[in-house]
């Protein structure tokens, strides 16, 4: 598996340009939101930085409670402190509905399946961090 970047985002010496919010089920309808600033040229690269970067969420994809990850372009401290993300239990087993008030910002929501697939590709290409 190959990626288009010349240098993986988690190995770049550059400022963070995105925010990533990991959504994790705490049981029932209770959800934890954990925000982190990440690097990348697009939302997928930002997610890769979250998954592979030092102190990143790579281990979180192995947790059964992961719901997904929301990535927002640009750094906004208020958005990071209280992300305008609504998460509700979906109709099917293990399904969740994610709604984001983007406020005009570029926002991408990655499902747990999307996160697992990218993590698998990254591990195949780069190995464990």
SERO-4910 file (N, C-alpha, C, O; in steps of 0.05 Angstrom, whole numbers):
BEGIN
 pado doro    nc1    nc2    nc3   cac1   cac2   cac3    cc1    cc2    cc3    oc1    oc2    oc3
  Unk    A     17    -23      0      0      0      0     18     25      0     37     27     15
  Unk    A     11     43    -17     26     68    -18      8     92    -12    -16     90    -15
  Unk    A     21    113     -4      7    138      1     19    160    -17     42    157    -25
  Unk    A      5    181    -22     14    202    -40     35    221    -27     50    234    -42
  Unk    A     36    221     -1     55    241     12     84    232      9     90    208      7
  Unk    A    102    252      9    130    247      8    141    241     36    158    224     40
  Unk    A    130    256     55    137    252     84    111    248     99     93    264     97
  Unk    A    109    226    114     84    221    129     79    245    148     98    256    159
  Unk    A     54    252    152     47    275    169     58    273    197     66    294    208
  Unk    A     60    250    208     70    247    236    100    250    238    111    251    260
  Unk    A    114    252    215    143    256    214    151    284    206    174    290    204
  Unk    A    131    301    200    137    328    191    142    347    214    131    344    236
  Unk    A    160    365    209    166    387    228    151    411    219    162    430    207
  Unk    A    125    412    225    108    434    217     86    438    238     81    420    254
  Unk    A     74    461    237     52    467    255     27    451    249     23    443    226
  Unk    A     11    446    269    -14    432    265    -34    450    250    -35    474    254
  Unk    A    -48    438    231    -67    453    215    -96    443    217   -114    454    206
  Unk    A    -99    421    232   -126    409    236   -130    403    266   -111    402    281
  Unk    A   -155    398    272   -162    387    299   -177    361    294   -193    359    276
  Unk    A   -171    342    311   -185    316    309   -199    311    336   -187    316    357
  Unk    A   -223    302    334   -239    295    358   -246    266    357   -261    257    340
  Unk    A   -235    250    376   -242    222    378   -268    219    394   -271    230    416
  Unk    A   -287    204    383   -312    199    396   -312    171    407   -308    152    391
  Unk    A   -316    168    433   -315    141    445   -339    137    462   -347    154    478
  Unk    A   -351    113    459   -374    106    476   -365     98    504   -346     82    507
  Unk    A   -378    109    524   -372    102    552   -392     82    562   -392     75    586
  Unk    A   -410     73    545   -432     55    553   -458     69    552   -460     93    559
  Unk    A   -479     55    545   -505     67    542   -504     89    521   -495     84    498
  Unk    A   -514    112    527   -514    135    508   -492    155    516   -492    177    504
  Unk    A   -475    149    535   -455    168    543   -430    166    525   -421    144    519
  Unk    A   -421    190    516   -399    191    496   -378    210    507   -383    231    518
  Unk    A   -353    203    502   -330    219    509   -319    232    484   -317    218    463
  Unk    A   -312    258    485   -300    272    463   -272    280    471   -269    295    491
  Unk    A   -252    272    456   -224    279    463   -212    293    438   -210    282    417
  Unk    A   -204    319    442   -194    335    420   -163    336    421   -151    335    442
  Unk    A   -152    338    397   -123    339    394   -117    354    368   -131    351    348
  Unk    A    -96    370    368    -88    383    343    -69    364    328    -53    350    340
  Unk    A    -72    365    301    -57    346    284    -48    360    259    -57    382    252
  Unk    A    -29    347    245    -17    358    221    -28    344    196    -38    321    198
  Unk    A    -26    357    173    -34    344    148    -42    365    128    -48    388    134
  Unk    A    -43    356    103    -52    373     81    -82    369     75    -94    386     61
  Unk    A    -94    348     85   -122    343     82   -132    327    106   -116    319    124
  Unk    A   -158    321    107   -169    308    130   -158    280    134   -154    271    157
  Unk    A   -153    265    113   -142    238    115   -114    239    126   -107    222    143
  Unk    A    -97    258    117    -70    260    129    -72    268    158    -56    258    174
  Unk    A    -91    285    165    -94    293    194   -102    268    210    -92    265    233
  Unk    A   -119    251    200   -126    227    214   -102    208    216    -98    196    237
  Unk    A    -86    207    196    -62    190    196    -43    200    218    -31    184    232
  Unk    A    -40    227    221    -23    238    242    -34    231    269    -18    224    287
  Unk    A    -60    232    273    -72    224    298    -66    195    304    -59    188    327
  Unk    A    -68    178    285    -65    149    289    -36    141    293    -30    122    308
  Unk    A    -17    154    279     11    145    279     30    163    295     52    155    301
  Unk    A     21    188    300     38    207    314     44    200    343     29    184    355
  Unk    A     65    212    354     71    207    382     49    216    400     38    238    398
  Unk    A     41    198    418     19    204    436     -8    204    422    -28    213    434
  Unk    A     -9    195    397    -34    195    382    -54    174    389    -50    160    409
  Unk    A    -74    172    373    -96    154    379    -94    127    367   -114    113    365
  Unk    A    -70    119    358    -67     93    346    -78     70    362    -91     52    352
  Unk    A    -73     71    388    -84     50    406   -114     51    409   -127     31    415
  Unk    A   -126     75    405   -154     78    409   -170     62    388   -193     54    394
  Unk    A   -159     57    365   -174     42    345   -178     13    353   -195     -1    342
  Unk    A   -162      4    372   -164    -23    382   -185    -25    404   -194    -48    411
  Unk    A   -194     -3    414   -214     -3    436   -242     -8    424   -249      3    403
  Unk    A   -258    -24    437   -285    -30    426   -304     -7    427   -324     -7    413
  Unk    A   -298     14    443   -317     36    445   -314     58    425   -330     77    425
  Unk    A   -294     57    407   -290     78    387   -315     81    369   -324     61    358
  Unk    A   -325    105    367   -348    111    349   -338    122    323   -349    114    302
  Unk    A   -319    139    323   -309    152    299   -291    175    307   -285    180    330
  Unk    A   -282    190    286   -265    213    290   -275    235    272   -281    231    248
  Unk    A   -278    259    283   -285    283    268   -260    300    265   -247    306    285
  Unk    A   -254    308    240   -230    324    235   -239    351    224   -256    352    205
  Unk    A   -229    373    235   -236    400    227   -210    415    218   -190    414    231
  Unk    A   -213    428    195   -190    444    185   -188    470    201   -208    483    206
  Unk    A   -164    476    209   -159    501    224   -160    495    254   -173    477    263
  Unk    A   -146    512    268   -144    509    297   -162    530    310   -159    554    304
  Unk    A   -181    522    326   -199    540    340   -201    529    369   -213    508    374
  Unk    A   -190    544    388   -189    535    415   -216    531    427   -221    512    442
  Unk    A   -235    548    421   -263    545    431   -276    519    420   -289    505    434
  Unk    A   -271    515    394   -282    491    381   -270    466    394   -283    445    398
  Unk    A   -244    468    400   -230    445    411   -240    439    440   -243    416    447
  Unk    A   -245    460    455   -253    457    483   -282    446    484   -288    429    501
  Unk    A   -299    455    467   -327    446    466   -336    441    437   -350    458    426
  Unk    A   -327    419    425   -334    414    397   -364    413    394   -378    399    409
  Unk    A   -375    427    374   -404    426    369   -412    401    354   -422    401    332
  Unk    A   -408    378    368   -414    352    357   -436    339    373   -434    337    398
  Unk    A   -456    329    360   -478    314    373   -476    285    364   -474    279    340
  Unk    A   -476    267    383   -475    239    378   -499    225    390   -504    229    414
  Unk    A   -513    209    374   -536    194    385   -534    165    375   -524    159    354
  Unk    A   -545    147    392   -546    119    385   -563    116    360   -585    128    358
  Unk    A   -553    100    341   -568     96    316   -588     73    319   -593     63    341
  Unk    A   -601     66    297   -622     46    297   -611     17    300   -623      1    314
  Unk    A   -588     12    287   -577    -16    288   -557    -20    310   -548     -1    323
  Unk    A   -550    -45    315   -530    -52    335   -503    -39    329   -492    -43    307
  Unk    A   -493    -24    347   -467    -11    344   -467     13    325   -446     24    319
  Unk    A   -491     22    317   -493     45    299   -495     71    315   -508     72    336
  Unk    A   -483     92    305   -484    118    317   -490    139    296   -481    136    273
  Unk    A   -504    160    303   -509    183    285   -492    206    296   -494    213    319
  Unk    A   -477    218    278   -459    240    285   -468    265    269   -470    264    245
  Unk    A   -473    286    284   -480    312    271   -460    333    281   -453    334    304
  Unk    A   -451    350    262   -431    370    269   -441    397    259   -449    400    236
  Unk    A   -440    417    277   -445    445    269   -418    456    261   -403    466    278
  Unk    A   -412    456    235   -386    463    226   -381    493    227   -357    501    226
  Unk    A   -402    509    228   -398    538    228   -383    548    204   -369    568    205
  Unk    A   -386    534    182   -373    541    157   -345    530    153   -333    533    132
  Unk    A   -335    517    173   -308    505    171   -309    478    156   -330    466    154
  Unk    A   -286    471    145   -284    445    131   -282    423    152   -263    421    167
  Unk    A   -303    405    152   -304    384    172   -309    357    159   -325    356    140
  Unk    A   -294    337    167   -298    310    157   -302    291    180   -287    291    199
  Unk    A   -323    274    178   -328    254    199   -320    227    188   -329    219    166
  Unk    A   -303    213    202   -294    186    195   -308    166    213   -307    169    237
  Unk    A   -321    146    201   -334    125    217   -312    107    229   -289    109    222
  Unk    A   -321     91    248   -302     72    260   -290     53    239   -267     46    241
  Unk    A   -306     46    219   -295     29    197   -274     44    181   -254     32    174
  Unk    A   -279     69    175   -259     86    160   -233     87    176   -212     84    164
  Unk    A   -235     91    202   -212     94    219   -196     67    219   -172     67    217
  Unk    A   -211     45    223   -198     19    223   -184     13    197   -161      3    196
  Unk    A   -197     19    174   -185     14    148   -159     30    144   -139     19    135
  Unk    A   -160     56    151   -136     72    148   -114     62    166    -91     61    158
  Unk    A   -121     56    191   -101     45    210    -88     20    199    -63     16    201
  Unk    A   -104      2    187    -93    -23    176    -74    -17    153    -52    -29    151
  Unk    A    -81      2    135    -64     10    113    -38     22    123    -16     16    113
  Unk    A    -40     39    143    -16     52    154      3     32    167     27     33    164
  Unk    A     -9     13    182      7     -8    194     21    -25    173     44    -33    177
  Unk    A      7    -31    151     19    -47    130     42    -33    116     62    -45    109
  Unk    A     39     -6    113     59      9     99     82     18    117    105     19    108
  Unk    A     77     24    142     97     36    160    103     20    185    122     26    199
  Unk    A     88     -1    190     92    -17    214     83     -2    239     72     19    238
  Unk    A     88    -15    262     80     -3    287     97     22    292    120     24    283
  Unk    A     85     42    306     99     66    312    121     63    332    135     82    339
***
